[in-house]
Amino acid sequence: VFLSDLEAHLGSSVLRGEGALTNERRQRLQLDLAAESLQSNDLSYLPVFRPPVEAEPEATEEETESAAQNKRGPLVVAHEFITRYQEKADLDIGLKVDELQVGDDVLGSAELRLHIDENDFRLEPLRIELPGGGLDAAYTWEAQAGRVSASLRARVDALAYGGLVRLAEPTSPANGLLY
């Protein structure tokens, strides 16, 4: 199945692109998406990211769900998604963002390609371009014959890391430059 003219609305973010869904040995989803602006907090709108929440008796379901989303950063949410998806299907997603926002922080442009299958995880490239600097990285993880091989490569130039830290911990006060 080929999917053209896709448009996804996640909170204030809009992603557009195309994709394909195949069902051979394992189900495989391939997507190529682009966004003028992407707010990382909007990732919590995806239903697969919402774990069951134990609420105090006086809290409403809506209040409990909102509190749980605010405590989990987008990187934690992404890890949960990858773990769940890898067990059932293969995934290949390419994403280009003109303006990546983390809370009130505007990081700059971003590009990434994520590949997941039963034995392989790749995040390459991962590029974030900031005014004056940026990050260019690749991460691969592969399991074969009971062994795991992992590789991380990164090039950093005047990276204002506060916004990136807030991807993992939304309330972090971290700030500064990394060379």
N, CA, C and O of each residue as an XYZ file, in Angstrom:
716
protein
N       0.848     -1.165      0.000
C       0.000      0.000      0.000
C       0.899      1.235      0.000
O       1.778      1.368      0.851
N       0.677      2.131     -0.950
C       1.421      3.385     -1.002
C       0.541      4.493     -0.436
O      -0.634      4.597     -0.786
N       1.105      5.313      0.429
C       0.373      6.401      1.072
C       0.960      7.726      0.584
O       2.110      8.048      0.882
N       0.168      8.488     -0.163
C       0.671      9.775     -0.652
C      -0.104     10.906      0.008
O      -1.197     10.699      0.534
N       0.462     12.080     -0.025
C      -0.166     13.277      0.538
C      -0.617     13.080      1.981
O      -1.724     13.468      2.354
N       0.255     12.470      2.793
C      -0.055     12.289      4.204
C       0.027     13.628      4.925
O       0.856     14.475      4.591
N      -0.826     13.809      5.902
C      -0.767     14.981      6.754
C      -1.150     14.560      8.158
O      -2.261     14.078      8.380
N      -0.240     14.737      9.114
C      -0.486     14.364     10.504
C      -0.451     15.620     11.366
O       0.463     16.437     11.255
N      -1.444     15.763     12.216
C      -1.515     16.882     13.157
C      -1.278     16.333     14.554
O      -2.047     15.505     15.043
N      -0.213     16.796     15.191
C       0.101     16.416     16.567
C       0.156     17.695     17.379
O       1.141     18.431     17.307
N      -0.868     17.968     18.138
C      -0.893     19.221     18.886
C      -0.768     20.384     17.932
O      -1.587     20.535     17.026
N       0.253     21.216     18.123
C       0.459     22.381     17.259
C       1.325     22.069     16.041
O       1.522     22.937     15.190
N       1.846     20.844     15.942
C       2.751     20.461     14.851
C       1.986     19.794     13.710
O       1.031     19.050     13.934
N       2.426     20.079     12.479
C       1.850     19.454     11.291
C       2.989     18.839     10.485
O       3.952     19.520     10.131
N       2.866     17.537     10.198
C       3.863     16.820      9.399
C       3.210     16.393      8.102
O       2.059     15.956      8.089
N       3.959     16.522      6.994
C       3.444     16.135      5.680
C       4.445     15.204      5.001
O       5.650     15.300      5.235
N       3.936     14.302      4.158
C       4.850     13.424      3.453
C       4.145     12.274      2.773
O       2.982     12.377      2.382
N       4.873     11.166      2.637
C       4.349      9.977      1.977
C       4.927      8.747      2.650
O       5.858      8.835      3.450
N       4.352      7.586      2.306
C       4.837      6.369      2.923
C       4.349      5.131      2.202
O       3.632      5.204      1.204
N       4.759      3.988      2.737
C       4.351      2.702      2.184
C       4.217      1.712      3.330
O       4.969      1.754      4.303
N       3.243      0.821      3.194
C       3.005     -0.225      4.174
C       3.006     -1.559      3.442
O       2.211     -1.768      2.526
N       3.893     -2.460      3.842
C       3.959     -3.785      3.230
C       3.797     -4.843      4.315
O       4.038     -4.591      5.496
N       3.386     -6.018      3.890
C       3.170     -7.089      4.838
C       3.757     -8.371      4.261
O       3.029     -9.242      3.784
N       5.077     -8.474      4.311
C       5.750     -9.666      3.811
C       5.979    -10.593      4.998
O       5.013    -11.006      5.639
N       7.218    -10.930      5.308
C       7.509    -11.765      6.477
C       7.082    -11.058      7.758
O       6.495    -11.676      8.646
N       7.375     -9.776      7.853
C       6.942     -8.909      8.959
C       6.321     -7.670      8.345
O       6.654     -7.288      7.224
N       5.437     -7.057      9.066
C       4.851     -5.804      8.597
C       5.940     -4.738      8.585
O       6.766     -4.683      9.497
N       5.944     -3.886      7.548
C       6.961     -2.833      7.421
C       6.273     -1.532      7.049
O       5.457     -1.481      6.129
N       6.618     -0.484      7.782
C       6.095      0.852      7.507
C       7.264      1.758      7.178
O       8.224      1.854      7.944
N       7.178      2.431      6.021
C       8.190      3.407      5.629
C       7.500      4.746      5.452
O       6.494      4.846      4.750
N       8.044      5.779      6.094
C       7.490      7.129      6.008
C       8.609      8.123      5.740
O       9.703      8.007      6.292
N       8.324      9.104      4.888
C       9.203     10.251      4.692
C       8.359     11.474      4.963
O       7.408     11.762      4.237
N       8.718     12.203      6.031
C       7.903     13.319      6.504
C       8.727     14.599      6.597
O       9.950     14.563      6.728
N       8.031     15.722      6.526
C       8.664     17.036      6.691
C       7.712     17.929      7.468
O       6.493     17.774      7.394
N       8.285     18.865      8.213
C       7.484     19.821      8.979
C       8.176     21.172      8.965
O       9.399     21.259      9.076
N       7.382     22.222      8.828
C       7.957     23.561      8.948
C       8.394     23.798     10.385
O       9.437     24.403     10.633
N       7.585     23.313     11.337
C       7.869     23.477     12.755
C       7.402     22.228     13.490
O       6.328     21.702     13.197
N       8.201     21.748     14.443
C       7.827     20.592     15.250
C       8.125     20.907     16.707
O       9.265     21.190     17.076
N       7.089     20.855     17.526
C       7.212     21.050     18.965
C       7.394     19.667     19.585
O       6.500     18.827     19.477
N       8.532     19.413     20.230
C       8.810     18.076     20.776
C       7.744     17.641     21.780
O       7.465     16.448     21.897
N       7.151     18.574     22.497
C       6.096     18.223     23.455
C       4.891     17.599     22.764
O       4.134     16.866     23.401
N       4.693     17.871     21.479
C       3.543     17.321     20.749
C       3.650     15.817     20.530
O       2.648     15.180     20.202
N       4.837     15.227     20.702
C       4.984     13.774     20.529
C       4.116     13.007     21.513
O       3.733     11.870     21.239
N       3.799     13.609     22.654
C       2.976     12.918     23.650
C       1.534     12.737     23.180
O       0.771     12.016     23.824
N       1.139     13.374     22.071
C      -0.208     13.205     21.542
C      -0.401     11.865     20.843
O      -1.536     11.442     20.624
N       0.706     11.182     20.486
C       0.573      9.887     19.832
C       0.052      8.867     20.839
O       0.652      8.712     21.903
N      -1.046      8.162     20.543
C      -1.667      7.261     21.510
C      -0.747      6.136     21.982
O      -0.853      5.702     23.129
N       0.147      5.657     21.128
C       1.021      4.552     21.520
C       1.968      4.953     22.644
O       2.523      4.083     23.315
N       2.164      6.248     22.865
C       3.079      6.731     23.880
C       2.436      6.873     25.251
O       3.134      7.213     26.207
N       1.164      6.633     25.387
C       0.490      6.884     26.652
C       0.374      5.609     27.480
O      -0.477      4.764     27.200
N       1.221      5.462     28.496
C       1.137      4.275     29.340
C      -0.015      4.415     30.329
O      -0.497      5.523     30.565
N      -0.466      3.287     30.915
C      -1.493      3.397     31.941
C      -0.956      4.190     33.119
O       0.213      4.049     33.477
N      -1.787      5.014     33.722
C      -1.382      5.881     34.821
C      -2.211      5.536     36.047
O      -3.437      5.445     35.979
N      -1.518      5.345     37.183
C      -2.241      5.127     38.423
C      -2.534      6.493     39.015
O      -1.621      7.275     39.279
N      -3.813      6.775     39.222
C      -4.224      8.098     39.680
C      -4.621      8.064     41.148
O      -5.084      7.051     41.671
N      -4.423      9.204     41.789
C      -4.970      9.358     43.132
C      -6.479      9.471     42.975
O      -6.944      9.995     41.963
N      -7.260      8.995     43.942
C      -8.713      8.965     43.795
C      -9.352     10.305     43.424
O     -10.328     10.333     42.674
N      -8.818     11.413     43.940
C      -9.459     12.701     43.663
C      -9.096     13.295     42.304
O      -9.753     14.238     41.862
N      -8.074     12.774     41.629
C      -7.652     13.311     40.329
C      -8.554     12.770     39.215
O      -8.915     11.593     39.208
N      -8.908     13.653     38.275
C      -9.691     13.206     37.124
C      -8.766     12.503     36.148
O      -7.548     12.669     36.213
N      -9.334     11.720     35.246
C      -8.535     10.995     34.256
C      -7.736     11.966     33.398
O      -6.576     11.709     33.075
N      -8.360     13.085     33.028
C      -7.699     14.093     32.194
C      -6.509     14.717     32.926
O      -5.452     14.915     32.327
N      -6.670     15.027     34.216
C      -5.584     15.618     35.003
C      -4.425     14.639     35.157
O      -3.261     15.031     35.070
N      -4.742     13.370     35.384
C      -3.712     12.348     35.559
C      -2.915     12.151     34.282
O      -1.687     12.067     34.320
N      -3.609     12.076     33.148
C      -2.935     11.880     31.868
C      -2.030     13.060     31.555
O      -0.906     12.869     31.090
N      -2.500     14.271     31.801
C      -1.720     15.473     31.546
C      -0.471     15.504     32.425
O       0.609     15.845     31.943
N      -0.598     15.154     33.699
C       0.542     15.150     34.618
C       1.578     14.119     34.185
O       2.776     14.396     34.235
N       1.140     12.944     33.765
C       2.065     11.895     33.336
C       2.846     12.332     32.104
O       4.047     12.079     32.013
N       2.181     12.984     31.154
C       2.856     13.433     29.940
C       3.898     14.496     30.251
O       4.965     14.516     29.638
N       3.601     15.378     31.194
C       4.524     16.452     31.529
C       5.777     15.942     32.228
O       6.798     16.630     32.203
N       5.744     14.768     32.848
C       6.885     14.235     33.574
C       7.816     13.424     32.688
O       8.936     13.122     33.100
N       7.395     13.066     31.498
C       8.181     12.212     30.615
C       8.684     13.019     29.428
O       7.896     13.605     28.686
N      10.004     13.045     29.253
C      10.576     13.777     28.128
C      10.412     13.005     26.830
O      10.177     11.797     26.856
N      10.533     13.687     25.691
C      10.381     13.050     24.383
C      11.354     11.900     24.129
O      10.998     10.968     23.407
N      12.566     11.923     24.688
C      13.490     10.807     24.467
C      13.009      9.549     25.180
O      13.150      8.448     24.648
N      12.443      9.698     26.377
C      11.884      8.549     27.094
C      10.706      7.986     26.306
O      10.566      6.772     26.158
N       9.867      8.879     25.807
C       8.716      8.478     25.011
C       9.177      7.742     23.753
O       8.602      6.713     23.397
N      10.200      8.252     23.080
C      10.718      7.613     21.861
C      11.275      6.223     22.164
O      11.068      5.296     21.381
N      11.977      6.063     23.283
C      12.511      4.757     23.656
C      11.379      3.749     23.850
O      11.481      2.612     23.390
N      10.310      4.150     24.519
C       9.158      3.257     24.718
C       8.563      2.844     23.379
O       8.214      1.679     23.186
N       8.447      3.789     22.456
C       7.896      3.499     21.142
C       8.768      2.484     20.401
O       8.254      1.514     19.843
N      10.077      2.704     20.395
C      10.995      1.822     19.682
C      10.914      0.403     20.240
O      10.839     -0.561     19.478
N      10.930      0.275     21.551
C      10.875     -1.042     22.183
C       9.595     -1.775     21.802
O       9.637     -2.962     21.479
N       8.467     -1.092     21.835
C       7.188     -1.722     21.490
C       7.123     -2.073     20.008
O       6.632     -3.144     19.651
N       7.603     -1.200     19.150
C       7.494     -1.405     17.708
C       8.402     -2.525     17.228
O       8.010     -3.327     16.380
N       9.610     -2.582     17.766
C      10.620     -3.537     17.311
C      10.150     -4.980     17.462
O      10.535     -5.833     16.661
N       9.342     -5.270     18.451
C       8.849     -6.625     18.681
C       7.907     -7.086     17.577
O       7.814     -8.284     17.311
N       7.201     -6.153     16.926
C       6.104     -6.528     16.043
C       6.323     -6.229     14.567
O       5.756     -6.915     13.717
N       7.119     -5.234     14.244
C       7.196     -4.806     12.847
C       8.504     -4.070     12.576
O       9.275     -3.779     13.491
N       8.734     -3.776     11.298
C       9.893     -2.996     10.874
C       9.431     -1.575     10.560
O       8.304     -1.356     10.116
N      10.308     -0.634     10.796
C       9.949      0.769     10.630
C      11.125      1.519     10.029
O      12.273      1.307     10.421
N      10.836      2.396      9.078
C      11.845      3.265      8.490
C      11.203      4.636      8.334
O      10.295      4.812      7.522
N      11.677      5.612      9.116
C      11.093      6.955      9.085
C      12.188      7.975      8.815
O      13.229      7.979      9.472
N      11.939      8.840      7.839
C      12.803      9.973      7.574
C      12.023     11.231      7.943
O      10.848     11.357      7.599
N      12.666     12.155      8.637
C      11.994     13.378      9.081
C      12.915     14.568      8.888
O      14.073     14.544      9.304
N      12.392     15.612      8.252
C      13.109     16.881      8.113
C      12.235     17.967      8.728
O      11.046     18.073      8.427
N      12.850     18.774      9.598
C      12.127     19.828     10.308
C      12.876     21.138     10.114
O      14.075     21.227     10.380
N      12.157     22.153      9.648
C      12.785     23.457      9.465
C      13.075     24.144     10.797
O      14.100     24.809     10.948
N      12.147     23.977     11.787
C      12.321     24.613     13.095
C      11.900     23.641     14.195
O      10.710     23.389     14.384
N      12.887     23.091     14.927
C      12.621     22.175     16.033
C      12.521     22.980     17.317
O      13.410     23.764     17.647
N      11.413     22.773     18.045
C      11.176     23.490     19.299
C      11.101     22.484     20.442
O      10.464     21.438     20.322
N      11.756     22.814     21.546
C      11.674     22.015     22.767
C      11.156     22.958     23.835
O      11.900     23.785     24.362
N       9.854     22.829     24.156
C       9.239     23.783     25.077
C       9.316     25.170     24.472
O       8.848     25.389     23.355
N       9.907     26.114     25.204
C      10.047     27.485     24.714
C      11.342     27.688     23.916
O      11.549     28.746     23.321
N      12.211     26.668     23.905
C      13.491     26.771     23.200
C      13.326     26.420     21.722
O      12.711     25.407     21.389
N      13.872     27.253     20.836
C      13.929     26.947     19.408
C      15.350     26.482     19.132
O      16.302     27.250     19.272
N      15.488     25.210     18.735
C      16.827     24.662     18.510
C      17.380     25.018     17.145
O      18.566     25.325     17.024
N      16.561     24.985     16.130
C      17.009     25.193     14.761
C      16.417     24.110     13.885
O      15.374     23.548     14.218
N      17.063     23.806     12.770
C      16.539     22.778     11.873
C      17.035     21.401     12.319
O      18.020     21.288     13.048
N      16.338     20.366     11.871
C      16.716     19.001     12.251
C      16.405     18.041     11.107
O      15.489     18.256     10.313
N      17.197     16.978     11.052
C      16.961     15.914     10.084
C      17.356     14.607     10.748
O      18.378     14.526     11.430
N      16.533     13.582     10.540
C      16.877     12.274     11.068
C      16.260     11.176     10.220
O      15.262     11.390      9.533
N      16.860     10.011     10.278
C      16.305      8.803      9.677
C      16.419      7.734     10.743
O      17.497      7.483     11.280
N      15.282      7.104     11.043
C      15.185      6.062     12.053
C      14.811      4.763     11.366
O      13.826      4.700     10.631
N      15.609      3.717     11.608
C      15.323      2.391     11.060
C      15.279      1.408     12.221
O      16.188      1.371     13.050
N      14.211      0.610     12.274
C      14.055     -0.396     13.321
C      13.604     -1.688     12.659
O      12.656     -1.695     11.874
N      14.288     -2.785     12.981
C      13.749     -4.100     12.653
C      14.082     -5.013     13.828
O      14.582     -4.541     14.850
N      13.816     -6.305     13.703
C      13.955     -7.192     14.853
C      15.384     -7.304     15.377
O      15.570     -7.641     16.546
N      16.399     -7.032     14.555
C      17.797     -7.152     14.984
C      18.603     -5.875     14.850
O      19.789     -5.863     15.182
N      18.006     -4.824     14.384
C      18.768     -3.645     13.993
C      18.029     -2.371     14.406
O      16.808     -2.277     14.280
N      18.783     -1.406     14.897
C      18.266     -0.075     15.187
C      19.310      0.908     14.685
O      20.480      0.826     15.060
N      18.887      1.839     13.836
C      19.804      2.862     13.326
C      19.129      4.228     13.417
O      17.963      4.395     13.057
N      19.878      5.171     13.895
C      19.468      6.565     13.875
C      20.595      7.283     13.152
O      21.565      7.738     13.758
N      20.432      7.370     11.813
C      21.460      8.026     11.011
C      20.878      8.505      9.700
O      20.288      7.717      8.961
N      21.026      9.741      9.406
C      21.726     10.736     10.198
C      20.816     11.309     11.291
O      19.597     11.144     11.260
N      21.430     11.968     12.230
C      20.746     12.817     13.201
C      21.491     14.144     13.151
O      22.626     14.260     13.613
N      20.828     15.133     12.584
C      21.454     16.457     12.434
C      20.564     17.506     13.060
O      19.356     17.540     12.822
N      21.168     18.359     13.858
C      20.471     19.517     14.407
C      21.358     20.714     14.122
O      22.496     20.776     14.587
N      20.842     21.656     13.364
C      21.603     22.858     13.008
C      21.081     24.031     13.822
O      19.897     24.365     13.772
N      21.982     24.648     14.568
C      21.648     25.797     15.397
C      22.341     27.028     14.837
O      23.328     26.909     14.111
N      21.839     28.196     15.163
C      22.588     29.393     14.774
C      23.972     29.334     15.434
O      24.065     29.357     16.662
N      25.029     29.259     14.653
C      26.386     29.242     15.183
C      26.956     27.856     15.443
O      28.134     27.756     15.785
N      26.197     26.796     15.303
C      26.741     25.471     15.577
C      25.719     24.379     15.352
O      24.647     24.609     14.792
N      26.073     23.178     15.800
C      25.128     22.094     15.631
C      25.694     20.745     15.996
O      26.799     20.628     16.524
N      24.900     19.722     15.698
C      25.220     18.341     16.010
C      24.981     17.500     14.773
O      23.948     17.626     14.115
N      25.935     16.643     14.459
C      25.799     15.671     13.373
C      26.193     14.332     13.984
O      27.347     14.147     14.371
N      25.248     13.394     14.075
C      25.510     12.141     14.768
C      24.885     10.952     14.049
O      24.016     11.101     13.190
N      25.357      9.771     14.428
C      24.787      8.512     13.942
C      24.924      7.489     15.059
O      25.956      7.426     15.727
N      23.880      6.685     15.261
C      23.902      5.618     16.260
C      23.372      4.359     15.605
O      22.310      4.377     14.983
N      24.104      3.270     15.740
C      23.650      1.983     15.218
C      23.761      0.939     16.311
O      24.662      0.981     17.148
N      22.821     -0.001     16.285
C      22.770     -1.101     17.239
C      22.311     -2.320     16.468
O      21.283     -2.280     15.792
N      23.073     -3.415     16.562
C      22.720     -4.615     15.812
C      22.946     -5.851     16.680
O      23.975     -5.972     17.345
N      21.982     -6.761     16.667
C      22.095     -8.025     17.390
C      22.235     -9.149     16.372
O      21.407     -9.285     15.471
N      23.297     -9.963     16.518
C      23.521    -11.124     15.643
C      24.122    -12.247     16.464
O      25.090    -12.052     17.199
N      23.538    -13.420     16.330
C      24.045    -14.628     16.986
C      24.294    -14.413     18.477
O      25.312    -14.858     19.007
N      23.374    -13.737     19.151
C      23.486    -13.527     20.593
C      24.447    -12.438     21.019
O      24.670    -12.248     22.215
N      25.021    -11.720     20.071
C      25.946    -10.620     20.384
C      25.359     -9.298     19.908
O      24.629     -9.240     18.918
N      25.691     -8.258     20.627
C      25.219     -6.923     20.264
C      26.416     -6.066     19.884
O      27.431     -6.044     20.581
N      26.280     -5.367     18.774
C      27.300     -4.437     18.315
C      26.653     -3.054     18.240
O      25.606     -2.883     17.615
N      27.287     -2.067     18.884
C      26.738     -0.714     18.877
C      27.833      0.282     18.515
O      29.009      0.075     18.815
N      27.420      1.366     17.864
C      28.359      2.384     17.446
C      27.697      3.760     17.571
O      26.534      3.939     17.210
N      28.451      4.715     18.081
C      27.985      6.093     18.178
C      29.069      6.985     17.611
O      30.233      6.898     18.004
N      28.675      7.849     16.679
C      29.585      8.823     16.087
C      28.901     10.174     16.208
O      27.720     10.304     15.888
N      29.628     11.171     16.663
C      29.035     12.504     16.799
C      30.077     13.576     16.517
O      31.242     13.445     16.894
N      29.639     14.634     15.850
C      30.458     15.821     15.633
C      29.647     16.991     16.172
O      28.495     17.200     15.793
N      30.265     17.735     17.047
C      29.568     18.837     17.701
C      30.369     20.108     17.481
O      31.595     20.100     17.590
N      29.677     21.206     17.169
C      30.341     22.485     16.977
C      29.471     23.582     17.567
O      28.418     23.904     17.015
N      29.901     24.156     18.683
C      29.179     25.244     19.359
C      27.713     24.884     19.578
O      26.816     25.643     19.209
N      27.481     23.732     20.174
C      26.127     23.240     20.409
C      25.592     23.794     21.720
O      26.133     23.513     22.790
N      24.530     24.581     21.632
C      23.832     25.057     22.826
C      22.981     23.884     23.312
O      21.929     23.599     22.741
N      23.437     23.208     24.364
C      22.859     21.926     24.740
C      21.651     21.993     25.666
O      21.051     20.952     25.931
N      21.269     23.140     26.163
C      20.139     23.246     27.090
C      18.849     22.666     26.531
O      18.161     21.906     27.213
N      18.518     23.018     25.298
C      17.295     22.509     24.673
C      17.342     21.010     24.462
O      16.324     20.332     24.607
N      18.525     20.475     24.118
C      18.657     19.024     23.934
C      18.481     18.274     25.248
O      17.857     17.213     25.276
N      19.022     18.812     26.334
C      18.851     18.175     27.642
C      17.373     18.130     28.004
O      16.907     17.164     28.609
N      16.641     19.167     27.636
C      15.212     19.202     27.954
C      14.401     18.185     27.148
O      13.238     17.942     27.471
N      14.989     17.583     26.100
C      14.332     16.466     25.424
C      14.213     15.269     26.367
O      13.228     14.533     26.313
N      15.210     15.074     27.228
C      15.184     13.961     28.176
C      14.546     14.368     29.503
O      13.846     13.567     30.124
N      14.777     15.594     29.940
C      14.255     16.076     31.218
C      13.662     17.470     31.010
O      14.375     18.468     31.108
N      12.350     17.542     30.721
C      11.719     18.806     30.331
C      11.919     19.978     31.288
O      11.859     21.129     30.855
N      12.155     19.725     32.569
C      12.281     20.828     33.529
C      13.722     21.167     33.863
O      13.966     21.963     34.769
N      14.696     20.580     33.149
C      16.103     20.815     33.446
C      16.499     22.267     33.193
O      16.097     22.855     32.190
N      17.298     22.855     34.115
C      17.778     24.226     33.902
C      19.098     24.266     33.116
O      19.687     25.338     32.979
N      19.573     23.134     32.603
C      20.884     23.053     31.939
C      20.992     24.074     30.811
O      20.023     24.353     30.105
N      22.205     24.625     30.660
C      22.462     25.621     29.641
C      23.959     25.676     29.378
O      24.748     25.378     30.275
N      24.364     26.046     28.185
C      25.778     26.202     27.875
C      26.099     25.763     26.463
O      25.210     25.351     25.717
N      27.383     25.850     26.088
C      27.841     25.454     24.760
C      28.773     24.255     24.869
O      29.547     24.137     25.820
N      28.689     23.374     23.889
C      29.554     22.190     23.823
C      30.285     22.233     22.489
O      29.675     22.414     21.435
N      31.631     22.058     22.553
C      32.452     22.054     21.341
C      33.026     20.682     21.122
O      33.750     20.464     20.151
